[in-house]
Amino acid sequence: MASSSAAGSVKTVQSPQPLSPEELRKVHAYWRAANYISVGQIYLYANPLLREPLRLEHIKPRLLGHWGTTPGLNFIYVHLNRSIKNHGLNVVSVAVPGHGGPGLVAKTYLEGTFNEV
């Protein structure tokens, strides 16, 4: 199914069936991992793996990032990435730093590209 826009033709990809249980498990695991890493970036100075009981001094007094934005960006990213891989799409995703920055960092860390730069 294709629709046209001012930029030209846009291809819409529709999945004929819902995700398989295994695909759903992987997508959900990736989303949870990205959210966990994001929460640590937003709220914690130290002890991100909670190897000791959480104490007040582990928590940042001034938060950088916004939890309300991050899970949604992580959700969009994981499904966009799945669609790109499954359908061989050529896609550029643009997100700017700001409230959702921790989510972007989390995903690049999980992919292994964060340490390349």
N, CA, C and O atoms as a GROMACS GRO file, in nm:
protein
  468
    1MET      N    1   0.084  -0.116   0.000
    1MET     CA    2   0.000   0.000   0.000
    1MET      C    3   0.088   0.122   0.000
    1MET      O    4   0.179   0.132   0.083
    2ALA      N    5   0.065   0.216  -0.089
    2ALA     CA    6   0.147   0.337  -0.098
    2ALA      C    7   0.058   0.458  -0.095
    2ALA      O    8  -0.055   0.457  -0.145
    3SER      N    9   0.109   0.562  -0.035
    3SER     CA   10   0.038   0.690  -0.035
    3SER      C   11   0.136   0.797  -0.077
    3SER      O   12   0.256   0.786  -0.051
    4SER      N   13   0.086   0.900  -0.142
    4SER     CA   14   0.177   1.005  -0.188
    4SER      C   15   0.173   1.121  -0.091
    4SER      O   16   0.073   1.146  -0.024
    5SER      N   17   0.285   1.193  -0.086
    5SER     CA   18   0.296   1.312  -0.002
    5SER      C   19   0.372   1.416  -0.080
    5SER      O   20   0.412   1.393  -0.194
    6ALA      N   21   0.394   1.531  -0.020
    6ALA     CA   22   0.468   1.637  -0.087
    6ALA      C   23   0.610   1.593  -0.121
    6ALA      O   24   0.669   1.640  -0.218
    7ALA      N   25   0.665   1.502  -0.041
    7ALA     CA   26   0.801   1.455  -0.064
    7ALA      C   27   0.807   1.341  -0.165
    7ALA      O   28   0.916   1.297  -0.201
    8GLY      N   29   0.693   1.292  -0.211
    8GLY     CA   30   0.692   1.181  -0.306
    8GLY      C   31   0.609   1.067  -0.253
    8GLY      O   32   0.519   1.086  -0.172
    9SER      N   33   0.642   0.948  -0.299
    9SER     CA   34   0.566   0.830  -0.260
    9SER      C   35   0.621   0.771  -0.130
    9SER      O   36   0.742   0.760  -0.113
   10VAL      N   37   0.533   0.735  -0.042
   10VAL     CA   38   0.570   0.675   0.085
   10VAL      C   39   0.518   0.533   0.089
   10VAL      O   40   0.399   0.511   0.066
   11LYS      N   41   0.604   0.437   0.118
   11LYS     CA   42   0.563   0.298   0.124
   11LYS      C   43   0.521   0.265   0.267
   11LYS      O   44   0.596   0.288   0.362
   12THR      N   45   0.403   0.211   0.282
   12THR     CA   46   0.353   0.167   0.412
   12THR      C   47   0.363   0.016   0.418
   12THR      O   48   0.311  -0.053   0.331
   13VAL      N   49   0.430  -0.034   0.521
   13VAL     CA   50   0.447  -0.178   0.536
   13VAL      C   51   0.353  -0.225   0.646
   13VAL      O   52   0.355  -0.175   0.758
   14GLN      N   53   0.270  -0.322   0.612
   14GLN     CA   54   0.179  -0.378   0.710
   14GLN      C   55   0.214  -0.524   0.732
   14GLN      O   56   0.238  -0.599   0.638
   15SER      N   57   0.218  -0.562   0.858
   15SER     CA   58   0.248  -0.700   0.893
   15SER      C   59   0.121  -0.783   0.879
   15SER      O   60   0.016  -0.742   0.928
   16PRO      N   61   0.128  -0.899   0.813
   16PRO     CA   62   0.008  -0.980   0.793
   16PRO      C   63  -0.043  -1.044   0.922
   16PRO      O   64  -0.158  -1.088   0.928
   17GLN      N   65   0.042  -1.052   1.026
   17GLN     CA   66   0.001  -1.115   1.151
   17GLN      C   67   0.073  -1.047   1.267
   17GLN      O   68   0.172  -0.977   1.246
   18PRO      N   69   0.025  -1.068   1.387
   18PRO     CA   70   0.093  -1.011   1.504
   18PRO      C   71   0.231  -1.073   1.521
   18PRO      O   72   0.267  -1.169   1.453
   19LEU      N   73   0.307  -1.017   1.612
   19LEU     CA   74   0.440  -1.070   1.640
   19LEU      C   75   0.430  -1.212   1.694
   19LEU      O   76   0.336  -1.247   1.766
   20SER      N   77   0.529  -1.292   1.659
   20SER     CA   78   0.535  -1.427   1.716
   20SER      C   79   0.570  -1.412   1.864
   20SER      O   80   0.623  -1.309   1.905
   21PRO      N   81   0.541  -1.514   1.945
   21PRO     CA   82   0.577  -1.506   2.087
   21PRO      C   83   0.727  -1.479   2.109
   21PRO      O   84   0.763  -1.405   2.200
   22GLU      N   85   0.813  -1.539   2.028
   22GLU     CA   86   0.957  -1.517   2.043
   22GLU      C   87   0.995  -1.374   2.005
   22GLU      O   88   1.076  -1.311   2.073
   23GLU      N   89   0.938  -1.324   1.895
   23GLU     CA   90   0.967  -1.186   1.854
   23GLU      C   91   0.917  -1.087   1.958
   23GLU      O   92   0.984  -0.989   1.988
   24LEU      N   93   0.800  -1.112   2.013
   24LEU     CA   94   0.745  -1.027   2.118
   24LEU      C   95   0.834  -1.029   2.241
   24LEU      O   96   0.858  -0.925   2.302
   25ARG      N   97   0.884  -1.147   2.279
   25ARG     CA   98   0.972  -1.159   2.394
   25ARG      C   99   1.100  -1.077   2.374
   25ARG      O  100   1.145  -1.008   2.465
   26LYS      N  101   1.158  -1.084   2.254
   26LYS     CA  102   1.281  -1.010   2.226
   26LYS      C  103   1.257  -0.859   2.224
   26LYS      O  104   1.337  -0.783   2.279
   27VAL      N  105   1.149  -0.816   2.162
   27VAL     CA  106   1.116  -0.674   2.156
   27VAL      C  107   1.093  -0.620   2.297
   27VAL      O  108   1.142  -0.512   2.332
   28HIS      N  109   1.019  -0.695   2.377
   28HIS     CA  110   0.989  -0.651   2.513
   28HIS      C  111   1.116  -0.647   2.598
   28HIS      O  112   1.134  -0.555   2.678
   29ALA      N  113   1.205  -0.745   2.583
   29ALA     CA  114   1.331  -0.748   2.658
   29ALA      C  115   1.418  -0.628   2.622
   29ALA      O  116   1.477  -0.566   2.709
   30TYR      N  117   1.426  -0.597   2.493
   30TYR     CA  118   1.505  -0.482   2.448
   30TYR      C  119   1.447  -0.352   2.505
   30TYR      O  120   1.521  -0.266   2.552
   31TRP      N  121   1.314  -0.339   2.500
   31TRP     CA  122   1.247  -0.219   2.550
   31TRP      C  123   1.272  -0.204   2.701
   31TRP      O  124   1.301  -0.094   2.748
   32ARG      N  125   1.261  -0.314   2.776
   32ARG     CA  126   1.285  -0.308   2.921
   32ARG      C  127   1.430  -0.269   2.950
   32ARG      O  128   1.455  -0.189   3.040
   33ALA      N  129   1.525  -0.326   2.876
   33ALA     CA  130   1.667  -0.294   2.897
   33ALA      C  131   1.693  -0.146   2.868
   33ALA      O  132   1.763  -0.080   2.945
   34ALA      N  133   1.639  -0.095   2.759
   34ALA     CA  134   1.657   0.047   2.726
   34ALA      C  135   1.595   0.136   2.833
   34ALA      O  136   1.653   0.238   2.870
   35ASN      N  137   1.479   0.098   2.883
   35ASN     CA  138   1.415   0.176   2.989
   35ASN      C  139   1.496   0.173   3.118
   35ASN      O  140   1.509   0.276   3.185
   36TYR      N  141   1.551   0.057   3.153
   36TYR     CA  142   1.631   0.044   3.274
   36TYR      C  143   1.754   0.134   3.266
   36TYR      O  144   1.786   0.206   3.362
   37ILE      N  145   1.824   0.130   3.154
   37ILE     CA  146   1.943   0.213   3.135
   37ILE      C  147   1.905   0.360   3.140
   37ILE      O  148   1.978   0.442   3.196
   38SER      N  149   1.792   0.394   3.079
   38SER     CA  150   1.745   0.534   3.077
   38SER      C  151   1.714   0.584   3.217
   38SER      O  152   1.751   0.697   3.252
   39VAL      N  153   1.647   0.504   3.297
   39VAL     CA  154   1.614   0.543   3.435
   39VAL      C  155   1.742   0.569   3.513
   39VAL      O  156   1.751   0.667   3.588
   40GLY      N  157   1.840   0.482   3.497
   40GLY     CA  158   1.967   0.502   3.566
   40GLY      C  159   2.033   0.634   3.528
   40GLY      O  160   2.088   0.702   3.615
   41GLN      N  161   2.028   0.669   3.400
   41GLN     CA  162   2.087   0.796   3.355
   41GLN      C  163   2.012   0.916   3.411
   41GLN      O  164   2.074   1.015   3.449
   42ILE      N  165   1.883   0.907   3.416
   42ILE     CA  166   1.802   1.021   3.461
   42ILE      C  167   1.816   1.042   3.612
   42ILE      O  168   1.835   1.155   3.657
   43TYR      N  169   1.807   0.936   3.690
   43TYR     CA  170   1.792   0.949   3.835
   43TYR      C  171   1.917   0.921   3.918
   43TYR      O  172   1.926   0.972   4.030
   44LEU      N  173   2.013   0.843   3.869
   44LEU     CA  174   2.119   0.796   3.956
   44LEU      C  175   2.256   0.857   3.928
   44LEU      O  176   2.295   0.876   3.813
   45TYR      N  177   2.329   0.886   4.036
   45TYR     CA  178   2.470   0.921   4.030
   45TYR      C  179   2.556   0.795   4.033
   45TYR      O  180   2.659   0.787   3.966
   46ALA      N  181   2.511   0.697   4.112
   46ALA     CA  182   2.592   0.578   4.139
   46ALA      C  183   2.500   0.458   4.162
   46ALA      O  184   2.378   0.473   4.174
   47ASN      N  185   2.560   0.340   4.168
   47ASN     CA  186   2.489   0.217   4.201
   47ASN      C  187   2.381   0.179   4.097
   47ASN      O  188   2.270   0.142   4.135
   48PRO      N  189   2.412   0.189   3.967
   48PRO     CA  190   2.309   0.161   3.866
   48PRO      C  191   2.262   0.015   3.864
   48PRO      O  192   2.150  -0.012   3.823
   49LEU      N  193   2.345  -0.077   3.907
   49LEU     CA  194   2.306  -0.218   3.908
   49LEU      C  195   2.243  -0.259   4.041
   49LEU      O  196   2.210  -0.375   4.062
   50LEU      N  197   2.227  -0.162   4.130
   50LEU     CA  198   2.166  -0.185   4.262
   50LEU      C  199   2.234  -0.301   4.335
   50LEU      O  200   2.168  -0.388   4.392
   51ARG      N  201   2.366  -0.300   4.332
   51ARG     CA  202   2.443  -0.403   4.402
   51ARG      C  203   2.441  -0.382   4.553
   51ARG      O  204   2.477  -0.472   4.630
   52GLU      N  205   2.400  -0.265   4.594
   52GLU     CA  206   2.380  -0.237   4.735
   52GLU      C  207   2.245  -0.167   4.748
   52GLU      O  208   2.192  -0.116   4.649
   53PRO      N  209   2.189  -0.164   4.868
   53PRO     CA  210   2.059  -0.097   4.884
   53PRO      C  211   2.067   0.049   4.838
   53PRO      O  212   2.165   0.119   4.865
   54LEU      N  213   1.965   0.093   4.770
   54LEU     CA  214   1.959   0.229   4.718
   54LEU      C  215   1.957   0.328   4.834
   54LEU      O  216   1.879   0.315   4.928
   55ARG      N  217   2.045   0.429   4.826
   55ARG     CA  218   2.051   0.533   4.929
   55ARG      C  219   2.031   0.669   4.864
   55ARG      O  220   2.049   0.685   4.743
   56LEU      N  221   1.994   0.766   4.945
   56LEU     CA  222   1.966   0.901   4.896
   56LEU      C  223   2.083   0.960   4.819
   56LEU      O  224   2.063   1.030   4.720
   57GLU      N  225   2.205   0.933   4.862
   57GLU     CA  226   2.322   0.991   4.794
   57GLU      C  227   2.346   0.930   4.656
   57GLU      O  228   2.427   0.984   4.580
   58HIS      N  229   2.278   0.822   4.620
   58HIS     CA  230   2.287   0.765   4.486
   58HIS      C  231   2.201   0.842   4.386
   58HIS      O  232   2.222   0.832   4.265
   59ILE      N  233   2.106   0.919   4.435
   59ILE     CA  234   2.006   0.985   4.350
   59ILE      C  235   2.048   1.129   4.321
   59ILE      O  236   2.091   1.201   4.410
   60LYS      N  237   2.034   1.169   4.195
   60LYS     CA  238   2.070   1.304   4.153
   60LYS      C  239   1.972   1.407   4.211
   60LYS      O  240   1.851   1.382   4.214
   61PRO      N  241   2.023   1.520   4.258
   61PRO     CA  242   1.932   1.624   4.307
   61PRO      C  243   1.865   1.699   4.191
   61PRO      O  244   1.757   1.755   4.208
   62ARG      N  245   1.930   1.701   4.075
   62ARG     CA  246   1.874   1.768   3.957
   62ARG      C  247   1.872   1.667   3.844
   62ARG      O  248   1.976   1.616   3.802
   63LEU      N  249   1.753   1.638   3.796
   63LEU     CA  250   1.738   1.535   3.693
   63LEU      C  251   1.773   1.589   3.556
   63LEU      O  252   1.740   1.703   3.523
   64LEU      N  253   1.838   1.507   3.476
   64LEU     CA  254   1.869   1.540   3.338
   64LEU      C  255   1.799   1.439   3.250
   64LEU      O  256   1.835   1.321   3.248
   65GLY      N  257   1.700   1.485   3.178
   65GLY     CA  258   1.616   1.396   3.099
   65GLY      C  259   1.477   1.395   3.160
   65GLY      O  260   1.454   1.453   3.265
   66HIS      N  261   1.387   1.329   3.092
   66HIS     CA  262   1.247   1.329   3.137
   66HIS      C  263   1.191   1.189   3.118
   66HIS      O  264   1.188   1.137   3.006
   67TRP      N  265   1.147   1.127   3.228
   67TRP     CA  266   1.095   0.992   3.219
   67TRP      C  267   0.971   0.984   3.130
   67TRP      O  268   0.952   0.883   3.063
   68GLY      N  269   0.888   1.086   3.129
   68GLY     CA  270   0.765   1.083   3.050
   68GLY      C  271   0.789   1.070   2.900
   68GLY      O  272   0.704   1.017   2.829
   69THR      N  273   0.902   1.116   2.853
   69THR     CA  274   0.936   1.111   2.711
   69THR      C  275   1.009   0.982   2.673
   69THR      O  276   0.986   0.928   2.565
   70THR      N  277   1.093   0.934   2.760
   70THR     CA  278   1.187   0.827   2.728
   70THR      C  279   1.124   0.693   2.692
   70THR      O  280   1.163   0.636   2.590
   71PRO      N  281   1.029   0.638   2.769
   71PRO     CA  282   0.975   0.507   2.731
   71PRO      C  283   0.908   0.507   2.594
   71PRO      O  284   0.915   0.409   2.520
   72GLY      N  285   0.842   0.617   2.560
   72GLY     CA  286   0.779   0.627   2.428
   72GLY      C  287   0.881   0.626   2.316
   72GLY      O  288   0.862   0.558   2.215
   73LEU      N  289   0.990   0.701   2.334
   73LEU     CA  290   1.096   0.699   2.233
   73LEU      C  291   1.160   0.560   2.223
   73LEU      O  292   1.189   0.513   2.113
   74ASN      N  293   1.180   0.496   2.337
   74ASN     CA  294   1.234   0.360   2.335
   74ASN      C  295   1.139   0.263   2.264
   74ASN      O  296   1.184   0.176   2.189
   75PHE      N  297   1.010   0.279   2.287
   75PHE     CA  298   0.910   0.193   2.223
   75PHE      C  299   0.910   0.212   2.071
   75PHE      O  300   0.911   0.115   1.995
   76ILE      N  301   0.910   0.337   2.028
   76ILE     CA  302   0.912   0.366   1.884
   76ILE      C  303   1.039   0.310   1.821
   76ILE      O  304   1.035   0.249   1.715
   77TYR      N  305   1.152   0.331   1.887
   77TYR     CA  306   1.280   0.287   1.833
   77TYR      C  307   1.285   0.136   1.814
   77TYR      O  308   1.327   0.088   1.708
   78VAL      N  309   1.242   0.060   1.916
   78VAL     CA  310   1.252  -0.085   1.906
   78VAL      C  311   1.164  -0.138   1.792
   78VAL      O  312   1.203  -0.231   1.723
   79HIS      N  313   1.046  -0.080   1.773
   79HIS     CA  314   0.959  -0.128   1.666
   79HIS      C  315   1.005  -0.078   1.529
   79HIS      O  316   0.991  -0.149   1.429
   80LEU      N  317   1.059   0.043   1.523
   80LEU     CA  318   1.113   0.091   1.398
   80LEU      C  319   1.233   0.005   1.356
   80LEU      O  320   1.246  -0.031   1.239
   81ASN      N  321   1.318  -0.026   1.451
   81ASN     CA  322   1.434  -0.110   1.423
   81ASN      C  323   1.392  -0.249   1.374
   81ASN      O  324   1.452  -0.304   1.282
   82ARG      N  325   1.288  -0.304   1.437
   82ARG     CA  326   1.235  -0.435   1.396
   82ARG      C  327   1.183  -0.429   1.253
   82ARG      O  328   1.209  -0.519   1.173
   83SER      N  329   1.111  -0.324   1.219
   83SER     CA  330   1.057  -0.308   1.083
   83SER      C  331   1.168  -0.290   0.980
   83SER      O  332   1.160  -0.345   0.870
   84ILE      N  333   1.270  -0.215   1.016
   84ILE     CA  334   1.384  -0.194   0.925
   84ILE      C  335   1.450  -0.328   0.894
   84ILE      O  336   1.478  -0.360   0.778
   85LYS      N  337   1.475  -0.407   0.998
   85LYS     CA  338   1.541  -0.537   0.979
   85LYS      C  339   1.453  -0.636   0.904
   85LYS      O  340   1.499  -0.703   0.812
   86ASN      N  341   1.325  -0.645   0.941
   86ASN     CA  342   1.235  -0.743   0.880
   86ASN      C  343   1.202  -0.712   0.735
   86ASN      O  344   1.180  -0.804   0.656
   87HIS      N  345   1.199  -0.586   0.698
   87HIS     CA  346   1.155  -0.549   0.564
   87HIS      C  347   1.265  -0.485   0.480
   87HIS      O  348   1.239  -0.439   0.368
   88GLY      N  349   1.387  -0.480   0.531
   88GLY     CA  350   1.499  -0.423   0.456
   88GLY      C  351   1.477  -0.278   0.419
   88GLY      O  352   1.513  -0.235   0.309
   89LEU      N  353   1.418  -0.202   0.509
   89LEU     CA  354   1.386  -0.062   0.480
   89LEU      C  355   1.510   0.026   0.489
   89LEU      O  356   1.602  -0.002   0.565
   90ASN      N  357   1.510   0.132   0.412
   90ASN     CA  358   1.615   0.232   0.416
   90ASN      C  359   1.556   0.352   0.488
   90ASN      O  360   1.480   0.428   0.429
   91VAL      N  361   1.591   0.370   0.614
   91VAL     CA  362   1.525   0.470   0.699
   91VAL      C  363   1.628   0.554   0.772
   91VAL      O  364   1.733   0.505   0.814
   92VAL      N  365   1.598   0.681   0.785
   92VAL     CA  366   1.675   0.769   0.870
   92VAL      C  367   1.581   0.818   0.978
   92VAL      O  368   1.476   0.877   0.950
   93SER      N  369   1.618   0.794   1.102
   93SER     CA  370   1.538   0.839   1.215
   93SER      C  371   1.610   0.957   1.278
   93SER      O  372   1.729   0.948   1.310
   94VAL      N  373   1.541   1.066   1.296
   94VAL     CA  374   1.602   1.186   1.354
   94VAL      C  375   1.538   1.214   1.488
   94VAL      O  376   1.416   1.228   1.499
   95ALA      N  377   1.622   1.224   1.589
   95ALA     CA  378   1.577   1.263   1.723
   95ALA      C  379   1.682   1.359   1.776
   95ALA      O  380   1.802   1.336   1.759
   96VAL      N  381   1.638   1.464   1.839
   96VAL     CA  382   1.731   1.565   1.888
   96VAL      C  383   1.750   1.549   2.038
   96VAL      O  384   1.663   1.495   2.106
   97PRO      N  385   1.862   1.597   2.090
   97PRO     CA  386   1.883   1.586   2.235
   97PRO      C  387   1.780   1.671   2.310
   97PRO      O  388   1.725   1.767   2.256
   98GLY      N  389   1.758   1.634   2.431
   98GLY     CA  390   1.661   1.705   2.514
   98GLY      C  391   1.607   1.610   2.617
   98GLY      O  392   1.681   1.530   2.673
   99HIS      N  393   1.479   1.619   2.645
   99HIS     CA  394   1.418   1.537   2.749
   99HIS      C  395   1.433   1.388   2.722
   99HIS      O  396   1.441   1.309   2.817
  100GLY      N  397   1.438   1.347   2.597
  100GLY     CA  398   1.449   1.206   2.564
  100GLY      C  399   1.591   1.159   2.542
  100GLY      O  400   1.612   1.045   2.501
  101GLY      N  401   1.689   1.244   2.569
  101GLY     CA  402   1.829   1.210   2.547
  101GLY      C  403   1.874   1.079   2.612
  101GLY      O  404   1.945   1.002   2.548
  102PRO      N  405   1.834   1.050   2.737
  102PRO     CA  406   1.876   0.924   2.798
  102PRO      C  407   1.830   0.801   2.719
  102PRO      O  408   1.900   0.700   2.717
  103GLY      N  409   1.715   0.809   2.655
  103GLY     CA  410   1.668   0.697   2.574
  103GLY      C  411   1.757   0.675   2.453
  103GLY      O  412   1.787   0.561   2.418
  104LEU      N  413   1.799   0.784   2.390
  104LEU     CA  414   1.888   0.772   2.274
  104LEU      C  415   2.022   0.714   2.315
  104LEU      O  416   2.078   0.629   2.244
  105VAL      N  417   2.075   0.757   2.427
  105VAL     CA  418   2.202   0.704   2.475
  105VAL      C  419   2.188   0.555   2.510
  105VAL      O  420   2.276   0.476   2.479
  106ALA      N  421   2.077   0.518   2.573
  106ALA     CA  422   2.055   0.378   2.610
  106ALA      C  423   2.056   0.288   2.487
  106ALA      O  424   2.116   0.180   2.490
  107LYS      N  425   1.991   0.329   2.382
  107LYS     CA  426   1.983   0.245   2.262
  107LYS      C  427   2.118   0.233   2.193
  107LYS      O  428   2.154   0.126   2.145
  108THR      N  429   2.193   0.344   2.187
  108THR     CA  430   2.325   0.334   2.124
  108THR      C  431   2.419   0.250   2.209
  108THR      O  432   2.508   0.183   2.156
  109TYR      N  433   2.400   0.250   2.341
  109TYR     CA  434   2.479   0.164   2.429
  109TYR      C  435   2.444   0.017   2.403
  109TYR      O  436   2.533  -0.067   2.390
  110LEU      N  437   2.315  -0.015   2.396
  110LEU     CA  438   2.273  -0.154   2.372
  110LEU      C  439   2.320  -0.204   2.235
  110LEU      O  440   2.354  -0.322   2.221
  111GLU      N  441   2.322  -0.117   2.136
  111GLU     CA  442   2.367  -0.156   2.001
  111GLU      C  443   2.518  -0.168   1.990
  111GLU      O  444   2.570  -0.232   1.899
  112GLY      N  445   2.589  -0.106   2.084
  112GLY     CA  446   2.734  -0.109   2.080
  112GLY      C  447   2.794   0.009   2.007
  112GLY      O  448   2.917   0.018   1.998
  113THR      N  449   2.714   0.100   1.955
  113THR     CA  450   2.768   0.214   1.881
  113THR      C  451   2.810   0.328   1.973
  113THR      O  452   2.887   0.415   1.932
  114PHE      N  453   2.761   0.332   2.097
  114PHE     CA  454   2.797   0.438   2.190
  114PHE      C  455   2.946   0.443   2.215
  114PHE      O  456   3.004   0.551   2.220
  115ASN      N  457   3.010   0.328   2.230
  115ASN     CA  458   3.152   0.321   2.259
  115ASN      C  459   3.240   0.345   2.137
  115ASN      O  460   3.362   0.361   2.151
  116GLU      N  461   3.182   0.348   2.018
  116GLU     CA  462   3.259   0.371   1.896
  116GLU      C  463   3.298   0.517   1.879
  116GLU      O  464   3.398   0.548   1.814
  117VAL      N  465   3.219   0.607   1.936
  117VAL     CA  466   3.242   0.751   1.914
  117VAL      C  467   3.323   0.809   2.026
  117VAL      O  468   3.352   0.929   2.026
   0.00000   0.00000   0.00000
